[in-house]
Amino acid sequence: MAERMPPSVRRWCLAATMACLLPLLLQVRGELALGLLGLAAFGIAVPRAWPAVLRLLMVLLVIGYVLASHSFSVGRDTGCALLAAMLVLKIFETRDLRDARSLLGFSLFAPFAAFLQDQGPLTMALAFPAIGLLLLSLSVLAEHRPGAPAPGFDRRRAKLAAAAIGMSLPLALAGFWLFPRLGSPLWGMPENAVGRSGLSDSMTPDQWVDIFADAKPALRVRFLDAEPARREMYWRAQVLWDFDGRTWSRGDVRAPARPPAVSPRTPVLRYEVSLEPTDRRYLPMLDTPMAAPEGSEIGSDLSVRPDRPVSEVIRYEARAALRADIGRDLPAMEARAALSLPAGLNPRARALAAQWREEAAGDNEAVVRRALAWIGEDFSYSLTVPPSGRDAVDDFLFETRVGFCQHFSSAFATLMRGAGIPTRVVIGYAGGYRNPYGGYWVVRGMDAHAWNEVWLDGRGWVRVDPTAAVAPSRILDTIDDLARAESLLPETFTPLRDMGDWVRRGWNDFVLGFNAARQASLLRPLGIDQASTAQLGAAFAVGAGLALAITLWVLMRGRPTPRHPVDAAWLALVRRMRRAGIAKAVHEAPLAFGARLAAALPGQADRIVMLSRRYADWRYAPARPTAADEAQLARDLRAFRPTPTRHGATP
């Protein structure tokens, strides 16, 4: 029959399991993480033998909920959530030492899985103490003996765990910096079943409120030249052409192989972007992008698509002109797509657009100005929008006249297309927040924005932001208002948030941004401009050899054998008595020292004589006491403290 775990051993194992589970829970859906935490707390608080039928039912319910919350799709996030759920459920069947070893072994996978979702400094900071606790728990299990008191925490065990982690670091660092990296991986990581926060390739008005509440950084930007004004920062991500009456999407436009001609009217700016993972294929670029970064291509609509979805933090450099003339000729296929409207929908908007076209007598710029003037006079901006019906644009233009950027850009494009002006919708981000510590700009999910581009003869594609035309007096609520309402931290913690983001950016640049190209230049101080795979392999062999040599030196340098706990407790008592003014002579035997202490401490004479006799018997008697007696003697020696005499001082 398997031996039951002592309560102290169980506490160590469960503490290690929860520490390993914490970084993984931070990467799963919020409501699921809270539910699993509550279930784990219940399993820890009620250490009983649960019936097999109840455990099976619990497994089916939890796994079913995890799969349902991920739309029954298999992905990286689904696997991580299932691993977290199975670890929590394992607590309910952990009763004996064999179960504890299994639980600790499975717990090792939790911090590893967390790194599949996020490689940030917080995940790393949580992983180190988790591994340390797990090593301590394995040490406790290894030293436990049947029938003996359960081993507890001591400094020796903590030092051994810290030494094990410390000795692994040199080899790990050598592997990170010097092991040859591939320009592209041999295999790709599976995508998440539920997309990360980011901009999709479609836009439906009323569906961006959740994005506006997302204060997480989407990208961080450092300008290499003069910084533009915040109002001039439009970060192009996706261009939408097709409209079905409610939803805008990329459509099936067969774009030309080459982007349109771009003639800058302002100086070209250089900047660096650190983009958070989106699991989507777009790179936000400051309007107007002049070229695509390495590993991506720029389309005829100036949207930039990378070779594969952005599933990890990436860093790229880009150039852009804030104002430019875009395109000389409009391809026929793009013209048809930019004028297409669904038949039978939004009849009032189309009738109004036709009227404007007739009254403008071919002056398309006059139509654009008329629409913007109407928006400025009669429309309001608010994130609280009433629902729309089948003719969503008509409802917005003629009934509610209140909305946010999605409503304005969708309605504006419908009006312009109805007036015969080629128009498309651009989604991305606008503005940003300047971090005062790092001197860079943070563009958050809440900065998501939609605007338009219209084709004007002689000028090409021209950016128009109808949302910006709303009069300030008609702005009912803002994204900042929503952010303050949703924020869990008061504004006094803003400096702390900025400092944390600055640390995260440095981590992204220094650690996550260390790719094959940067590794190839690592040996430049040695005169090797671009190291080859063979040269990096040789450098790794040297670095790994040095790391192993350091580890072997630490292991073999002749560390003193750890003292027995009873000896350590006796020596601690001797040090306490020396600080109290009674020093033990080097040649003095334990019994003689005990007799001298008894004379100096008459109120504790019997106790100190008994302790010195027990220690002498343990140290010199031929018969060895039991493990329980040894542990008790060590506790008694550590607990002894000299008490003052009646004159108020210890002799």
BAPA-126658 format. One line per 2 residues: their letters; for each residue x, y, z of C-alpha. Coordinates in nm, 3 decimals. Layout:
N
A) X,Y,Z  ...;
***
This chain:
651
MA) 0.000,0.000,0.000  0.135,0.342,-0.094;
ER) 0.241,0.564,0.195  0.027,0.868,0.263;
MP) 0.189,1.208,0.245  0.255,1.389,0.572;
PS) 0.076,1.726,0.581  0.401,1.925,0.566;
VR) 0.518,1.736,0.255  0.177,1.789,0.094;
RW) 0.201,2.163,0.158  0.541,2.180,-0.009;
CL) 0.422,1.989,-0.316  0.105,2.194,-0.356;
AA) 0.296,2.521,-0.312  0.535,2.418,-0.589;
TM) 0.247,2.315,-0.814  0.064,2.645,-0.770;
AC) 0.386,2.841,-0.828  0.441,2.652,-1.156;
LL) 0.077,2.699,-1.251  0.070,3.076,-1.196;
PL) 0.262,3.188,-1.510  0.044,2.956,-1.720;
LL) -0.282,3.086,-1.571  -0.181,3.439,-1.669;
QV) -0.189,3.325,-2.033  -0.537,3.170,-2.038;
RG) -0.873,3.344,-2.055  -0.952,3.550,-1.746;
EL) -1.274,3.377,-1.643  -1.116,3.034,-1.697;
AL) -0.811,3.128,-1.489  -1.031,3.246,-1.200;
GL) -1.240,2.929,-1.218  -0.932,2.705,-1.212;
LG) -0.787,2.901,-0.919  -1.110,2.854,-0.726;
LA) -1.116,2.483,-0.806  -0.753,2.443,-0.699;
AF) -0.819,2.628,-0.372  -1.110,2.393,-0.302;
GI) -0.896,2.085,-0.371  -0.620,2.214,-0.143;
AV) -0.855,2.311,0.141  -1.040,1.977,0.140;
PR) -0.772,1.703,0.141  -1.000,1.403,0.120;
AW) -1.023,1.094,-0.097  -1.264,1.188,-0.373;
PA) -1.471,0.908,-0.529  -1.358,0.801,-0.876;
VL) -1.702,0.878,-1.025  -1.693,1.234,-0.892;
RL) -1.339,1.287,-1.022  -1.440,1.159,-1.366;
LM) -1.742,1.389,-1.376  -1.523,1.681,-1.274;
VL) -1.274,1.601,-1.552  -1.549,1.586,-1.816;
LV) -1.706,1.914,-1.702  -1.379,2.108,-1.684;
IG) -1.243,1.980,-2.016  -1.579,2.045,-2.180;
YV) -1.581,2.402,-2.056  -1.223,2.461,-2.172;
LA) -1.301,2.333,-2.521  -1.628,2.529,-2.539;
SH) -1.452,2.852,-2.436  -1.212,2.799,-2.730;
SF) -1.493,2.718,-2.977  -1.387,2.350,-2.984;
SV) -1.083,2.449,-3.191  -0.738,2.306,-3.138;
GR) -0.462,2.560,-3.098  -0.173,2.665,-2.881;
DT) -0.399,2.846,-2.636  -0.637,2.549,-2.613;
GC) -0.350,2.316,-2.528  -0.217,2.550,-2.259;
AL) -0.562,2.584,-2.102  -0.609,2.205,-2.101;
LA) -0.270,2.158,-1.936  -0.362,2.407,-1.663;
AM) -0.697,2.234,-1.610  -0.541,1.886,-1.585;
LV) -0.286,2.008,-1.331  -0.562,2.152,-1.115;
LK) -0.761,1.829,-1.141  -0.452,1.626,-1.048;
IF) -0.466,1.791,-0.703  -0.787,1.601,-0.627;
ET) -0.615,1.262,-0.662  -0.284,1.347,-0.498;
RD) -0.287,1.145,-0.177  0.038,0.950,-0.147;
LR) 0.405,1.005,-0.221  0.384,0.846,-0.564;
DA) 0.106,1.088,-0.661  0.319,1.376,-0.532;
RS) 0.610,1.280,-0.755  0.378,1.261,-1.055;
LL) 0.223,1.598,-0.972  0.563,1.766,-0.949;
GF) 0.678,1.605,-1.272  0.370,1.728,-1.460;
SL) 0.404,2.072,-1.300  0.734,2.121,-1.482;
FA) 0.543,2.150,-1.809  0.338,2.450,-1.689;
PF) 0.609,2.721,-1.700  0.740,2.573,-2.026;
AA) 0.393,2.598,-2.180  0.358,2.956,-2.056;
FL) 0.659,3.052,-2.269  0.473,2.929,-2.578;
QD) 0.224,3.210,-2.521  0.443,3.484,-2.379;
QG) 0.819,3.522,-2.344  0.804,3.843,-2.144;
PL) 0.998,3.935,-1.829  0.699,3.865,-1.603;
TM) 0.677,3.505,-1.724  1.051,3.464,-1.667;
AL) 1.033,3.627,-1.324  0.756,3.387,-1.219;
AF) 0.927,3.082,-1.369  1.246,3.110,-1.162;
PA) 1.085,3.090,-0.814  0.848,2.822,-0.944;
IG) 1.139,2.601,-1.051  1.315,2.677,-0.722;
LL) 1.012,2.567,-0.519  0.977,2.257,-0.731;
LL) 1.341,2.159,-0.667  1.289,2.217,-0.295;
SL) 0.981,1.995,-0.299  1.164,1.718,-0.485;
SV) 1.440,1.744,-0.223  1.185,1.709,0.056;
LA) 1.038,1.400,-0.113  1.383,1.248,-0.166;
EH) 1.483,1.291,0.200  1.156,1.167,0.348;
RP) 1.185,0.828,0.520  0.892,0.609,0.629;
GA) 0.821,0.651,0.999  1.054,0.950,1.039;
PA) 0.936,1.306,1.092  0.878,1.484,0.764;
PG) 1.172,1.705,0.663  1.095,2.074,0.650;
FD) 1.254,2.388,0.518  1.615,2.465,0.601;
RR) 1.876,2.693,0.452  2.087,2.404,0.332;
RA) 1.809,2.276,0.107  1.735,2.626,-0.025;
KL) 2.104,2.682,-0.102  2.122,2.354,-0.292;
AA) 1.819,2.448,-0.505  1.963,2.793,-0.576;
AA) 2.300,2.636,-0.664  2.133,2.394,-0.907;
IG) 1.963,2.681,-1.088  2.277,2.895,-1.080;
MS) 2.497,2.621,-1.226  2.256,2.575,-1.517;
LP) 2.268,2.943,-1.616  2.614,2.954,-1.784;
LA) 2.526,2.674,-2.025  2.180,2.822,-2.086;
LA) 2.329,3.163,-2.168  2.586,3.006,-2.399;
GF) 2.308,2.826,-2.583  2.095,3.140,-2.611;
WL) 2.368,3.369,-2.742  2.588,3.135,-2.943;
FP) 2.393,2.831,-3.063  2.344,2.891,-3.440;
RL) 1.999,3.025,-3.518  1.808,2.973,-3.840;
GS) 1.677,3.268,-4.037  1.341,3.090,-4.049;
PL) 1.235,2.797,-3.828  1.213,2.443,-3.961;
WG) 0.859,2.422,-3.834  0.598,2.673,-3.725;
MP) 0.420,2.696,-3.394  0.048,2.613,-3.414;
EN) -0.170,2.921,-3.408  -0.407,3.004,-3.126;
AV) -0.762,2.881,-3.159  -0.889,3.217,-3.035;
GR) -0.709,3.508,-3.200  -0.511,3.748,-2.988;
SG) -0.614,4.105,-2.951  -0.553,4.283,-3.277;
LS) -0.724,4.404,-3.591  -0.900,4.147,-3.806;
DS) -0.930,4.163,-4.184  -1.290,4.280,-4.158;
MT) -1.485,4.556,-3.983  -1.844,4.558,-3.864;
PD) -1.969,4.873,-3.691  -2.070,4.823,-3.325;
QW) -1.804,4.551,-3.274  -1.499,4.750,-3.168;
VD) -1.606,4.845,-2.817  -1.401,4.557,-2.670;
IF) -1.093,4.677,-2.857  -1.140,5.028,-2.722;
AD) -1.123,4.886,-2.369  -0.792,4.712,-2.441;
AK) -0.511,4.914,-2.282  -0.244,4.657,-2.368;
PA) 0.033,4.776,-2.601  -0.011,4.675,-2.964;
LR) 0.320,4.821,-3.082  0.601,5.038,-2.954;
VR) 0.771,5.291,-3.181  1.100,5.476,-3.155;
FL) 1.161,5.749,-3.409  1.513,5.776,-3.547;
DA) 1.439,6.123,-3.686  1.227,6.407,-3.555;
EP) 0.904,6.287,-3.394  0.582,6.386,-3.572;
AR) 0.289,6.537,-3.387  0.050,6.291,-3.230;
RE) -0.237,6.401,-3.456  -0.029,6.308,-3.761;
MY) 0.030,5.948,-3.653  -0.192,5.720,-3.860;
WR) -0.074,5.357,-3.841  -0.205,5.171,-4.147;
AQ) -0.273,4.802,-4.090  -0.545,4.671,-4.327;
VL) -0.729,4.815,-4.626  -1.091,4.707,-4.677;
WD) -1.260,4.715,-5.018  -1.567,4.491,-5.008;
FD) -1.896,4.597,-4.841  -2.201,4.376,-4.802;
GR) -2.418,4.641,-4.638  -2.295,4.580,-4.286;
TW) -1.940,4.436,-4.287  -1.631,4.564,-4.465;
SR) -1.363,4.313,-4.567  -1.052,4.289,-4.780;
GD) -1.251,4.130,-5.060  -1.104,3.964,-5.366;
VR) -0.923,4.256,-5.527  -0.646,4.130,-5.754;
AP) -0.390,4.393,-5.667  -0.112,4.473,-5.911;
AR) 0.224,4.318,-5.837  0.382,4.654,-5.759;
PP) 0.267,4.926,-5.519  0.157,5.260,-5.661;
AV) 0.398,5.545,-5.719  0.449,5.754,-5.406;
SP) 0.576,6.111,-5.422  0.655,6.243,-5.071;
RT) 0.554,6.599,-4.993  0.719,6.593,-4.649;
PV) 1.059,6.460,-4.535  1.079,6.081,-4.503;
LR) 1.089,5.967,-4.140  1.277,5.662,-4.012;
YE) 1.146,5.465,-3.715  1.170,5.127,-3.538;
VS) 0.867,4.920,-3.441  0.835,4.643,-3.183;
LE) 0.508,4.466,-3.266  0.327,4.246,-3.015;
PT) 0.192,3.908,-3.139  -0.143,3.920,-3.321;
DR) -0.148,3.582,-3.501  -0.242,3.785,-3.811;
RY) -0.064,3.889,-4.127  -0.022,4.264,-4.115;
LP) 0.246,4.510,-4.008  0.123,4.850,-3.890;
ML) 0.307,5.122,-4.083  0.304,5.496,-4.041;
DT) 0.122,5.655,-4.334  0.255,5.672,-4.601;
PM) 0.495,5.373,-4.607  0.779,5.402,-4.853;
AA) 0.891,5.036,-4.854  0.820,4.704,-4.688;
PE) 1.050,4.575,-4.410  1.251,4.260,-4.469;
GS) 1.035,3.948,-4.471  0.721,4.128,-4.589;
EI) 0.569,4.276,-4.902  0.377,4.594,-4.972;
GS) 0.057,4.578,-5.175  -0.100,4.816,-5.419;
DL) -0.308,4.961,-5.134  0.011,5.022,-4.931;
SV) -0.081,4.763,-4.670  0.219,4.554,-4.561;
RP) 0.184,4.179,-4.515  0.457,3.964,-4.356;
DR) 0.549,3.623,-4.492  0.376,3.448,-4.202;
PV) 0.141,3.543,-3.915  0.294,3.745,-3.634;
SE) 0.292,3.484,-3.355  0.576,3.637,-3.152;
VI) 0.720,3.979,-3.080  0.893,4.107,-3.392;
RY) 1.103,4.414,-3.457  1.139,4.598,-3.785;
EA) 1.259,4.929,-3.924  1.055,5.135,-4.169;
RA) 1.037,5.468,-4.352  0.731,5.681,-4.412;
AL) 0.617,6.021,-4.537  0.341,6.189,-4.342;
RA) 0.198,6.343,-4.659  0.247,6.221,-5.012;
DI) 0.084,6.190,-5.353  -0.022,5.827,-5.390;
GR) -0.083,5.683,-5.735  -0.112,5.834,-6.080;
DL) -0.361,5.598,-6.244  -0.636,5.392,-6.084;
PA) -0.640,5.033,-6.216  -0.979,4.927,-6.353;
ME) -1.020,4.640,-6.107  -0.948,4.866,-5.811;
AR) -1.187,5.129,-5.947  -1.470,4.874,-5.969;
AA) -1.400,4.750,-5.617  -1.379,5.105,-5.479;
LS) -1.721,5.195,-5.627  -1.911,4.876,-5.549;
LP) -2.216,4.891,-5.321  -2.461,4.614,-5.232;
AG) -2.785,4.636,-5.427  -3.108,4.716,-5.244;
LN) -2.946,4.839,-4.920  -2.924,5.187,-4.769;
PR) -3.144,5.355,-5.036  -3.160,5.694,-4.859;
AR) -2.781,5.724,-4.841  -2.747,5.638,-5.208;
AL) -3.017,5.886,-5.307  -2.849,6.163,-5.107;
AA) -2.511,6.081,-5.263  -2.659,6.094,-5.614;
QW) -2.811,6.434,-5.534  -2.476,6.567,-5.412;
RE) -2.304,6.438,-5.722  -2.551,6.616,-5.949;
EA) -2.524,6.941,-5.757  -2.142,6.930,-5.750;
AG) -2.128,6.900,-6.131  -1.824,6.673,-6.125;
DN) -1.635,6.849,-5.846  -1.551,6.549,-5.626;
EA) -1.362,6.757,-5.372  -1.678,6.963,-5.317;
VV) -1.870,6.643,-5.236  -1.604,6.543,-4.983;
RR) -1.616,6.886,-4.817  -1.997,6.878,-4.806;
AL) -2.001,6.541,-4.631  -1.744,6.653,-4.373;
AW) -1.936,6.974,-4.307  -2.257,6.776,-4.248;
IG) -2.078,6.550,-4.001  -1.939,6.850,-3.815;
ED) -2.282,7.012,-3.782  -2.522,6.727,-3.705;
FS) -2.332,6.420,-3.578  -2.204,6.320,-3.235;
YS) -1.923,6.091,-3.120  -1.999,5.829,-2.856;
LT) -1.902,5.472,-2.772  -2.257,5.403,-2.658;
VP) -2.440,5.338,-2.983  -2.797,5.217,-3.036;
PS) -2.834,4.899,-3.245  -2.883,4.934,-3.619;
GR) -3.113,4.744,-3.851  -3.088,4.604,-4.204;
DA) -2.994,4.941,-4.355  -2.722,5.020,-4.102;
VD) -2.579,5.320,-4.287  -2.923,5.479,-4.334;
DF) -2.996,5.429,-3.964  -2.672,5.604,-3.872;
LF) -2.703,5.893,-4.119  -3.072,5.974,-4.080;
ET) -3.184,5.835,-3.743  -2.926,5.807,-3.467;
RV) -2.643,6.028,-3.598  -2.422,5.908,-3.315;
GF) -2.137,5.659,-3.332  -1.761,5.611,-3.337;
CQ) -1.496,5.574,-3.607  -1.635,5.253,-3.756;
HF) -1.974,5.414,-3.815  -1.828,5.733,-3.959;
SS) -1.584,5.560,-4.196  -1.846,5.310,-4.316;
AF) -2.111,5.575,-4.378  -1.862,5.812,-4.542;
AT) -1.741,5.541,-4.781  -2.102,5.457,-4.873;
LM) -2.179,5.821,-4.948  -1.866,5.869,-5.156;
RG) -1.918,5.551,-5.357  -2.280,5.650,-5.412;
AG) -2.152,5.983,-5.548  -1.917,5.803,-5.789;
IP) -1.597,5.871,-5.592  -1.374,5.561,-5.548;
TR) -1.332,5.511,-5.173  -1.185,5.248,-4.945;
VV) -1.173,5.197,-4.568  -0.842,5.180,-4.384;
IG) -0.817,5.030,-4.036  -0.521,5.063,-3.805;
YA) -0.431,5.287,-3.515  -0.420,5.660,-3.459;
GG) -0.196,5.850,-3.221  -0.026,5.684,-2.930;
YR) 0.114,5.756,-2.587  0.470,5.874,-2.529;
NP) 0.650,5.690,-2.252  0.853,5.953,-2.066;
YG) 1.111,5.701,-1.938  1.209,5.538,-2.264;
GY) 1.140,5.824,-2.504  0.930,5.603,-2.731;
WV) 0.564,5.584,-2.829  0.322,5.316,-2.713;
VR) 0.029,5.243,-2.942  -0.237,5.050,-2.752;
GM) -0.535,4.843,-2.860  -0.760,5.129,-2.751;
DA) -0.595,5.345,-3.021  -0.762,5.138,-3.295;
HA) -0.910,5.361,-3.562  -1.080,5.352,-3.901;
WN) -1.058,5.619,-4.168  -1.102,5.653,-4.544;
EV) -0.908,5.715,-4.860  -1.076,5.869,-5.163;
WL) -0.946,5.882,-5.519  -0.929,6.234,-5.659;
DG) -0.817,6.295,-6.015  -0.480,6.460,-6.025;
RG) -0.407,6.382,-5.658  -0.448,6.004,-5.631;
WV) -0.551,5.846,-5.302  -0.616,6.109,-5.034;
RV) -0.668,6.032,-4.665  -0.993,6.160,-4.515;
DP) -1.080,6.108,-4.147  -1.454,6.177,-4.108;
TA) -1.443,6.106,-3.734  -1.208,6.401,-3.686;
AV) -1.473,6.628,-3.840  -1.705,6.588,-3.539;
AP) -1.731,6.914,-3.348  -1.564,6.903,-3.003;
SR) -1.890,7.007,-2.839  -2.056,6.694,-2.981;
IL) -1.810,6.444,-2.831  -2.026,6.273,-2.567;
DT) -1.768,6.028,-2.432  -1.419,5.925,-2.533;
ID) -1.193,5.623,-2.530  -1.001,5.780,-2.241;
DL) -1.325,5.793,-2.041  -1.382,5.424,-2.109;
AR) -1.021,5.343,-2.015  -1.053,5.523,-1.681;
AE) -1.378,5.340,-1.608  -1.228,5.000,-1.696;
SL) -0.889,5.056,-1.534  -0.811,4.868,-1.214;
LP) -0.523,5.103,-1.123  -0.566,5.469,-1.028;
ET) -0.384,5.733,-1.227  -0.128,5.771,-0.947;
FT) 0.018,5.438,-1.065  0.080,5.571,-1.416;
PL) 0.457,5.623,-1.356  0.482,5.264,-1.233;
RD) 0.298,5.144,-1.544  0.531,5.344,-1.767;
MG) 0.837,5.206,-1.592  0.704,4.850,-1.633;
DW) 0.641,4.908,-2.002  0.992,5.049,-2.041;
VR) 1.131,4.728,-1.887  0.915,4.521,-2.122;
RG) 1.039,4.714,-2.426  1.401,4.663,-2.323;
WN) 1.333,4.293,-2.279  1.174,4.274,-2.624;
DF) 1.470,4.446,-2.787  1.749,4.276,-2.596;
VL) 1.610,3.922,-2.559  1.313,3.854,-2.786;
GF) 1.458,4.061,-3.069  1.781,3.861,-3.071;
NA) 1.740,3.687,-3.406  1.968,3.520,-3.659;
AR) 2.076,3.852,-3.812  2.182,3.999,-3.479;
QA) 2.355,3.675,-3.382  2.557,3.680,-3.704;
SL) 2.704,4.017,-3.601  2.781,3.901,-3.246;
LR) 3.143,3.815,-3.330  3.212,4.156,-3.485;
PL) 3.447,4.256,-3.196  3.664,3.958,-3.299;
GI) 3.693,4.088,-3.655  3.416,3.867,-3.800;
DQ) 3.161,4.097,-3.960  2.897,3.833,-4.043;
AS) 2.961,3.502,-3.869  2.881,3.185,-4.061;
TA) 2.702,2.885,-3.914  3.032,2.704,-3.872;
QL) 3.189,3.001,-3.691  2.889,3.031,-3.460;
GA) 2.904,2.658,-3.397  3.269,2.688,-3.298;
AF) 3.189,2.983,-3.072  2.909,2.784,-2.910;
AV) 3.143,2.488,-2.852  3.392,2.718,-2.678;
GA) 3.119,2.890,-2.475  2.956,2.561,-2.376;
GL) 3.296,2.418,-2.280  3.368,2.714,-2.056;
AL) 3.021,2.690,-1.899  3.067,2.320,-1.826;
AI) 3.414,2.385,-1.688  3.273,2.645,-1.448;
TL) 3.001,2.403,-1.340  3.250,2.118,-1.281;
WV) 3.479,2.351,-1.087  3.192,2.447,-0.857;
LM) 3.098,2.082,-0.808  3.451,1.953,-0.750;
RG) 3.620,2.234,-0.559  3.593,2.048,-0.229;
RP) 3.306,2.204,-0.044  3.299,2.105,0.326;
TP) 3.060,1.830,0.423  2.742,1.979,0.572;
RH) 2.724,1.948,0.952  2.474,1.718,1.112;
PV) 2.170,1.913,1.240  2.253,1.820,1.603;
DA) 2.613,1.942,1.569  2.490,2.260,1.401;
AW) 2.241,2.321,1.685  2.513,2.267,1.953;
LA) 2.752,2.508,1.780  2.471,2.765,1.753;
LV) 2.415,2.732,2.131  2.789,2.785,2.190;
RR) 2.779,3.104,1.980  2.476,3.235,2.171;
MR) 2.651,3.178,2.504  2.965,3.355,2.380;
RA) 2.755,3.658,2.287  2.605,3.641,2.640;
GI) 2.955,3.656,2.794  3.025,3.285,2.858;
AK) 3.279,3.164,2.603  3.361,2.795,2.563;
AV) 3.726,2.702,2.565  3.852,2.510,2.264;
HE) 3.956,2.211,2.476  3.644,2.216,2.698;
AP) 3.427,1.903,2.683  3.045,1.932,2.652;
LA) 2.982,1.809,3.011  3.238,2.049,3.159;
FG) 3.097,2.337,2.958  2.747,2.240,3.072;
AR) 2.857,2.236,3.438  3.010,2.584,3.403;
LA) 2.691,2.710,3.238  2.482,2.560,3.519;
AA) 2.687,2.751,3.775  2.649,3.074,3.580;
LP) 2.276,3.022,3.518  2.135,2.874,3.840;
GQ) 1.779,2.926,3.726  1.839,2.702,3.422;
AD) 2.094,2.465,3.572  1.892,2.145,3.543;
RI) 1.799,2.214,3.181  2.149,2.301,3.061;
VM) 2.303,2.001,3.241  2.046,1.771,3.081;
LS) 2.106,1.921,2.734  2.486,1.888,2.764;
RR) 2.452,1.526,2.883  2.214,1.438,2.596;
YA) 2.453,1.596,2.345  2.753,1.410,2.495;
DW) 2.564,1.081,2.481  2.467,1.148,2.120;
RY) 2.821,1.250,2.026  3.026,0.985,2.210;
AP) 2.803,0.696,2.322  2.834,0.379,2.112;
AR) 2.455,0.336,2.076  2.305,0.580,1.822;
PT) 1.963,0.732,1.903  1.669,0.712,1.665;
AA) 1.606,0.973,1.397  1.314,1.108,1.600;
DE) 1.537,1.151,1.910  1.803,1.328,1.701;
AQ) 1.547,1.569,1.559  1.409,1.642,1.907;
LA) 1.759,1.704,2.050  1.837,1.948,1.769;
RD) 1.511,2.136,1.835  1.579,2.153,2.210;
LR) 1.932,2.286,2.155  1.808,2.553,1.915;
AF) 1.531,2.655,2.155  1.756,2.714,2.458;
RP) 1.810,3.079,2.544  1.994,3.213,2.851;
TP) 1.772,3.416,3.084  1.895,3.718,3.285;
TR) 1.981,3.681,3.655  1.801,3.871,3.928;
HG) 2.048,4.156,3.890  1.924,4.211,3.533;
AT) 2.222,4.074,3.337  2.348,3.738,3.222;
P) 2.685,3.652,3.384;
***
